[in-house]
Amino acid sequence: VLMPQLDWDATINSIREALPQTQFQNWIKPLTLIRCDDESVVLGVPSRFHEEWLRNHYSSQLSHAIRKQCGSDLQ
């Protein structure tokens, strides 16, 4: 089984271009890629608040950027 490779740097760079620099630095840059398999991407976040804020404000940008890199929809 070929696992999709997620180029995390390329993923966040595509988001960087779409967001004001301050928003990117505060919300996207602190994320870390923990693992990626054929169904999901697991990201590390600094705090529960950060996670909630991302879910509410940036989930579509993150999903779109990941889909662009992997070629498929991942959770």
C-alpha positions as CSV (number, residue, x, y, z in Angstrom):
1,V,0.0,0.0,0.0
2,L,1.4,3.3,-1.0
3,M,1.0,5.9,1.7
4,P,0.3,9.4,0.6
5,Q,3.3,11.6,1.4
6,L,2.3,14.9,2.8
7,D,4.9,17.6,2.2
8,W,4.1,19.7,5.3
9,D,6.3,22.6,4.4
10,A,4.6,22.9,1.0
11,T,1.2,22.6,2.7
12,I,1.7,25.4,5.1
13,N,3.4,27.5,2.5
14,S,0.3,27.4,0.4
15,I,-1.7,28.6,3.4
16,R,0.9,31.3,4.1
17,E,0.2,32.9,0.7
18,A,-3.5,33.1,1.5
19,L,-3.3,34.6,5.0
20,P,-2.1,37.8,6.5
21,Q,1.4,37.3,7.9
22,T,0.3,37.8,11.5
23,Q,-2.5,35.2,11.3
24,F,-0.1,32.8,9.7
25,Q,2.6,33.3,12.4
26,N,0.0,33.0,15.2
27,W,-2.1,30.1,14.1
28,I,-0.5,28.0,11.3
29,K,3.2,28.2,11.9
30,P,3.1,26.6,15.4
31,L,1.4,23.4,13.9
32,T,3.5,20.3,13.6
33,L,2.8,17.2,11.5
34,I,2.7,14.2,13.8
35,R,1.7,11.6,11.3
36,C,-0.1,11.1,8.0
37,D,-1.6,7.9,6.7
38,D,-4.0,7.1,3.9
39,E,-7.1,8.3,5.9
40,S,-6.0,11.1,8.1
41,V,-3.4,13.7,9.1
42,V,-2.6,14.2,12.7
43,L,-1.3,17.7,13.7
44,G,0.2,18.8,16.9
45,V,-1.1,22.1,18.4
46,P,0.2,24.2,21.2
47,S,-3.0,24.1,23.3
48,R,-6.7,23.1,23.4
49,F,-7.6,26.7,22.7
50,H,-5.4,26.7,19.6
51,E,-7.1,23.5,18.4
52,E,-10.6,25.0,18.8
53,W,-9.6,28.2,17.1
54,L,-8.2,26.3,14.1
55,R,-11.3,24.1,13.9
56,N,-13.5,27.1,13.9
57,H,-11.5,29.5,11.7
58,Y,-9.0,27.6,9.5
59,S,-10.3,24.0,9.0
60,S,-11.3,24.7,5.4
61,Q,-7.9,26.3,4.5
62,L,-6.1,23.4,6.1
63,S,-8.2,20.7,4.5
64,H,-7.9,22.4,1.1
65,A,-4.1,22.7,1.4
66,I,-3.7,19.1,2.5
67,R,-6.0,17.9,-0.4
68,K,-3.9,19.9,-2.8
69,Q,-0.7,18.2,-1.6
70,C,-2.0,14.6,-1.2
71,G,-4.6,14.6,-4.0
72,S,-7.2,13.2,-1.6
73,D,-9.5,14.2,1.2
74,L,-8.0,13.2,4.6
75,Q,-9.5,13.7,8.0
